[in-house]
């Protein structure tokens, strides 16, 4: 088993079993809802934004290990970043998983690079990110991407 695959399994398992960012930001400035009807993943992302800085982010819902780990690691990655930095990280993460984008600069999120080889699992890893974008855009629509 490759070192990257072992790290992927270890990190996904750890963050899925013991998510550090599960819950609800209260009070929150932004909220997004996501649903993957194909597998049943449901996620809610809440954020507290001060000016242009994401001060706190939490997620809640039910999902598979990949979905939960992606949500937890996303929250770690964007907390303290500006809204534009979070949007750029979304673009880089999405390109890495759905295209042949580079994982360079993604930090711990790079472990999801191998998900692109499993098209049915890509949605599990990206749903929370699309939900984050909906929250930042103040969209009332449920994200299903």
Buried (B, 14 or more C-beta within 10 A) or exposed (E): EEEEEEEBEEBBEEBBEEBEBBEEBEEBBBBBBBBBEEBEBBBBBBBBBEEEBBEBBBBBBEBBBBBBBBBBBBBBBBBEBBBEBBBEBBEBBBBBBBEEBEBEEBEEBBBBBBBBEEEEBBBBBBBBBBBBBBBBEEBEEBBBB
